[in-house]
């Protein structure tokens, strides 16, 4: 009978176990090695990515600093009275001096600011430049309806700010506000934020207690205080896209700026012609954005509602009357008062414009000669 040698069998079994364990530990060692290589690779890649992100942020922050510093050269101080002591701790402080901010928009000495800071055309004010030198300024253009004015000082070769495109902005876009928030002690204070809203309409009360409506405003959460009025709201390229004007006093963190596009034509004409003869249509009107503020229920889809007509305007001699809707000017559709105002800014007194009027669901055309705004 065939017999198995137990001793040999045990040796074979032990050898098989040794071989299996060797294979197992060999595979384990390879996996650990491979995993270490992958981890090292991922760590290296992660480190490279993180370094690139940090480098990108450093470059971006550095660019932002350069952009802001360059824009600050164009920011000036504005005051109604000559500087005889502008400390915010004195009785004659921010309110009585009318201290605010202005923006150099031309090498030829034109300063853009708020109307409520400098008043009407031909008024005088005082402008303090980046150098600390103060100049007497003369208001050459002013519009209280949009709270903007342009002042001329007798000095040239200034550093004008770059003008951006306020039509090309979006909610969430980073912006910076530069101004003199509480007087010249804190001149050129910079705050940052985002564009929180566009084409806002705001009901505002003037010093005489009268209400008006400011339209197409840019809303931002960048901090804007009283002295910031007339300052610049700039984008990340250092271009001014708005002029800070109104802060809602009963809601923290909400500020507003007037779109720069509204006055680009005026700046351009002053730069090239040295004057701006403003044309005047002669209507008191509002668009659909103002309707929620009114007691009267007015139903219209698009256009400008004619609330009243100036008695001395050529429009008064036409067939247009209060209650009409202006839907087009020179075949251009209009839906906001700001659009109508910007278009009129491109015209001269004596120019003829064609108005498409809607009344009782019927349309007709009226041609009107523009007056000169006094």
C-alpha positions in Angstrom: 0.0 0.0 0.0 1.2 3.5 -0.9 2.1 5.6 2.1 2.6 9.4 2.4 5.7 10.7 4.1 4.2 13.1 6.7 7.5 14.8 7.2 7.8 15.7 3.5 4.2 16.8 3.4 4.7 19.2 6.3 7.7 20.7 4.6 5.8 21.2 1.3 2.9 22.8 3.2 5.3 25.2 5.1 6.9 26.1 1.8 3.5 26.9 0.2 2.6 29.2 3.2 6.0 31.0 3.0 5.5 31.5 -0.8 1.9 32.9 -0.2 3.1 35.2 2.6 5.9 36.5 0.4 3.5 37.2 -2.4 1.1 38.9 0.0 3.7 41.1 1.6 5.2 41.9 -1.8 1.9 43.1 -3.1 1.3 45.1 0.1 4.7 46.7 -0.1 4.0 47.7 -3.8 0.6 49.2 -2.9 2.0 51.2 -0.1 4.8 52.4 -2.3 2.4 53.3 -5.1 0.1 55.1 -2.7 3.0 57.1 -1.4 3.9 58.1 -4.9 0.3 59.2 -5.6 0.1 61.1 -2.3 3.4 62.8 -3.0 2.2 63.7 -6.5 -1.2 65.0 -5.3 0.5 66.9 -2.5 2.9 68.4 -5.0 0.0 69.3 -7.4 -2.1 70.7 -4.5 0.9 72.7 -3.3 1.4 74.1 -6.8 -2.3 74.9 -7.2 -2.3 76.7 -3.8 0.8 78.6 -4.6 -0.7 79.7 -7.9 -3.9 80.9 -6.1 -1.8 82.8 -3.6 0.3 84.3 -6.3 -2.8 85.3 -8.3 -4.4 87.0 -5.2 -1.1 88.8 -4.5 -1.0 90.1 -8.1 -4.7 91.0 -8.0 -4.3 92.8 -4.7 -1.2 94.6 -6.0 -3.1 95.6 -9.1 -6.0 96.8 -7.0 -3.7 99.0 -4.9 -2.2 100.5 -8.1 -5.6 101.1 -9.6 -6.9 102.7 -6.4 -3.8 104.9 -5.9 -4.0 106.1 -9.5 -7.7 106.9 -9.2 -7.1 108.8 -5.9 -5.0 111.4 -7.8 -8.2 112.5 -9.4 -10.2 113.0 -6.2 -10.5 116.5 -4.8 -12.2 118.2 -1.9 -15.1 120.5 -2.4 -16.4 123.2 0.0 -18.9 126.1 -0.3 -16.8 128.3 1.9 -13.1 129.1 1.9 -11.1 126.8 4.2 -10.7 128.6 7.5 -10.6 125.6 9.6 -12.3 122.4 8.5 -11.9 120.2 11.5 -14.9 118.0 12.2 -14.6 118.9 15.8 -15.3 122.6 15.2 -18.7 124.1 15.1 -18.1 125.1 11.5 -17.7 121.5 10.4 -18.9 119.3 7.5 -22.5 120.6 7.4 -21.8 124.4 7.5 -18.8 124.3 5.1 -20.6 122.0 2.7 -17.6 119.7 2.6 -17.7 117.0 0.0 -15.9 115.4 -2.8 -15.3 116.0 -6.5 -13.7 114.1 -9.4 -11.3 115.6 -12.0 -12.7 114.6 -15.4 -10.6 116.7 -17.7 -7.0 118.0 -17.8 -8.5 121.4 -18.5 -9.7 121.9 -14.9 -13.3 120.5 -15.0 -14.5 118.9 -11.8 -17.6 116.7 -11.5 -19.5 116.7 -8.2 -23.0 116.9 -6.7 -25.3 119.8 -7.3 -26.3 119.9 -3.7 -22.7 120.6 -2.8 -22.0 123.5 -5.1 -25.4 124.8 -6.1 -26.6 126.3 -9.4 -24.8 127.5 -12.4 -22.5 130.5 -11.9 -22.1 129.8 -8.2 -18.7 129.8 -6.7 -17.0 127.1 -4.5 -13.5 126.0 -3.4 -11.6 123.0 -4.7 -8.7 121.5 -2.9 -6.4 119.4 -5.1 -4.2 116.4 -4.3 -1.3 118.8 -3.8 -3.2 120.5 -0.9 -3.5 123.7 -3.0 -7.0 125.4 -2.9 -8.6 127.0 -6.0 -11.7 129.0 -6.4 -14.1 127.2 -8.7 -17.0 128.4 -10.9 -20.1 126.2 -11.5 -20.4 125.9 -15.3 -23.2 123.4 -15.4 -25.7 122.1 -12.9 -28.8 120.0 -12.7 -30.7 119.6 -9.5 -32.9 116.8 -10.9 -30.0 114.4 -11.2 -27.9 116.1 -8.4 -24.9 116.7 -10.6 -22.7 119.7 -11.4 -19.5 120.5 -13.1 -17.0 123.1 -11.7 -14.2 124.8 -13.6 -11.0 125.9 -11.9 -8.2 128.0 -13.4 -5.6 125.3 -13.6 -4.7 122.8 -16.4 -2.6 119.7 -16.9 -4.5 117.8 -14.1 -4.9 114.1 -13.7 -8.4 113.1 -14.9 -10.0 109.9 -13.9 -10.7 107.3 -16.5 -14.4 107.2 -17.5 -16.0 103.8 -17.5 -19.2 102.5 -19.1 -22.1 102.5 -16.5 -24.3 100.5 -18.9 -21.8 97.7 -18.8 -22.1 96.7 -15.1 -23.5 93.7 -13.3 -24.8 92.8 -9.9 -22.0 91.3 -7.7 -19.3 93.2 -9.5 -16.5 94.5 -7.2 -16.4 98.3 -6.8 -14.6 100.9 -4.6 -15.9 104.2 -3.3 -13.4 107.0 -2.8 -14.3 110.2 -1.0 -14.0 112.5 2.0 -16.5 110.9 4.4 -16.5 113.3 7.3 -14.2 116.1 6.2 -10.7 116.7 5.0 -9.1 115.0 8.0 -10.2 111.7 6.5 -9.8 112.7 2.9 -9.7 110.1 0.2 -11.1 107.3 2.3 -11.5 104.1 0.3 -14.3 101.6 0.9 -15.0 98.4 -1.0 -18.1 96.5 -1.8 -20.1 95.1 -4.7 -22.9 96.4 -7.0 -26.0 95.4 -5.1 -28.5 96.6 -7.7 -28.9 98.6 -10.9 -31.5 101.0 -12.3 -32.9 101.9 -8.9 -35.4 104.7 -8.4 -35.3 106.6 -5.2 -37.6 109.3 -3.7 -35.6 112.0 -2.1 -36.4 115.1 -0.1 -34.5 118.3 -0.6 -33.7 121.0 1.9 -36.9 122.9 1.1 -39.0 119.8 1.9 -39.8 119.1 -1.7 -39.7 115.5 -3.1 -38.2 114.4 -6.3 -37.2 111.1 -8.0 -33.7 110.0 -8.8 -33.7 107.2 -11.4 -31.3 104.6 -12.9 -29.2 104.7 -9.7 -26.5 102.2 -9.0 -26.9 100.5 -5.6 -23.8 99.4 -3.7 -22.9 98.1 -0.2 -19.6 100.0 -0.2 -19.8 102.4 2.8 -20.8 105.9 1.7 -21.0 108.7 4.3 -22.1 112.3 4.0 -18.8 113.7 2.8 -18.5 110.9 0.2 -21.1 112.9 -1.8 -19.6 113.7 -5.2 -17.0 111.0 -4.9 -16.1 108.2 -7.3 -17.5 104.7 -7.5 -14.8 102.9 -9.6 -14.5 99.4 -11.0 -11.5 97.1 -10.8 -9.9 98.9 -13.8 -10.0 102.2 -12.0 -12.7 103.6 -14.2 -15.4 105.7 -12.6 -18.8 104.2 -13.3 -20.8 106.3 -10.8 -20.8 109.5 -8.7 -21.8 108.7 -5.1 -24.7 110.9 -4.1 -27.4 109.5 -1.8 -27.3 107.3 1.3 -30.5 105.9 2.7 -30.4 107.0 6.4 -32.8 104.4 7.7 -31.1 101.4 6.1 -27.5 100.5 6.9 -25.2 99.3 4.1 -27.2 100.8 1.3 -25.6 103.6 -0.9 -26.3 104.9 -4.3 -24.3 106.4 -7.2 -25.4 108.3 -10.3 -24.3 106.5 -13.6 -21.4 108.3 -15.3 -22.9 107.7 -18.7 -25.5 110.3 -17.9 -23.0 113.2 -18.2 -20.4 111.8 -20.6 -21.7 114.0 -23.4 -21.5 117.1 -21.3 -17.9 116.4 -20.2 -17.0 115.7 -23.9 -18.5 119.0 -25.1 -16.8 121.0 -22.3 -13.5 119.3 -23.2 -13.7 120.0 -26.9 -15.7 123.2 -27.1 -15.1 124.8 -23.8 -18.8 125.3 -23.2 -22.1 123.4 -23.0 -25.3 125.1 -24.3 -27.9 122.9 -22.8 -31.1 122.2 -24.8 -34.4 122.0 -23.0 -37.5 120.1 -23.9 -39.7 121.5 -21.2 -41.6 118.6 -19.6 -42.1 117.4 -16.1 -42.5 113.7 -16.4 -41.8 110.3 -15.0 -41.6 106.7 -16.1 -43.1 103.5 -14.7 -40.4 103.2 -12.0 -41.9 106.2 -10.3 -45.5 104.9 -10.3 -45.2 103.0 -7.0 -44.4 106.3 -5.2 -47.5 108.1 -6.6 -51.0 108.3 -5.1 -52.6 108.5 -8.5 -53.0 105.2 -10.3 -51.6 105.7 -13.8 -51.7 102.8 -16.3 -49.2 102.8 -19.1 -46.8 100.2 -20.4 -43.8 102.1 -21.7 -42.6 105.6 -22.3 -42.6 108.9 -20.4 -45.8 110.2 -18.7 -46.1 113.9 -19.2 -47.2 115.3 -15.8 -46.8 119.0 -16.7 -45.3 121.3 -19.3 -43.2 124.4 -18.7 -45.1 127.5 -19.6 -42.1 129.2 -21.3 -41.1 126.2 -23.5 -41.9 125.7 -27.1 -43.5 122.4 -26.2 -46.4 124.4 -24.6 -47.2 125.8 -28.0 -47.6 122.3 -29.4 -50.6 119.9 -29.3 -48.9 117.9 -26.5 -50.7 118.1 -23.1 -50.4 116.7 -19.6 -51.5 113.0 -19.5 -49.8 112.2 -22.9 -47.2 109.4 -23.1 -43.9 110.1 -25.0 -42.9 106.7 -26.5 -40.2 107.8 -29.0 -37.9 110.6 -29.7 -36.5 110.8 -33.3 -37.7 107.2 -33.7 -35.8 106.0 -30.7 -37.8 104.1 -28.1 -37.6 105.5 -24.6 -38.7 103.9 -21.4 -37.0 106.0 -18.7 -36.6 109.7 -18.0 -32.8 109.2 -17.9 -32.8 108.0 -21.5 -34.7 111.1 -22.6 -32.4 113.4 -20.6 -29.3 111.8 -22.0 -30.6 112.1 -25.6 -31.5 115.8 -25.1 -27.9 116.4 -23.8 -26.6 115.5 -27.2 -28.7 118.2 -28.9 -28.3 122.0 -29.1 -30.9 124.8 -28.5 -32.8 125.3 -31.7 -32.6 121.7 -32.8 -35.8 120.0 -34.0 -36.8 116.7 -32.4 -39.7 114.4 -33.4 -41.8 113.1 -30.6 -44.1 110.1 -31.0 -47.0 110.6 -28.6 -49.6 108.1 -27.4 -53.0 109.3 -26.3 -56.0 107.1 -25.7 -54.2 104.2 -27.4 -53.6 106.3 -30.5 -50.3 107.5 -31.7 -49.4 110.8 -33.4 -46.1 112.7 -34.1 -45.2 116.2 -33.0 -42.1 118.1 -34.0 -40.7 120.5 -31.4 -37.8 123.1 -31.4 -35.7 122.7 -28.3 -35.3 125.8 -26.0 -32.1 126.9 -24.4 -32.0 126.0 -20.7 -31.3 129.1 -18.7 
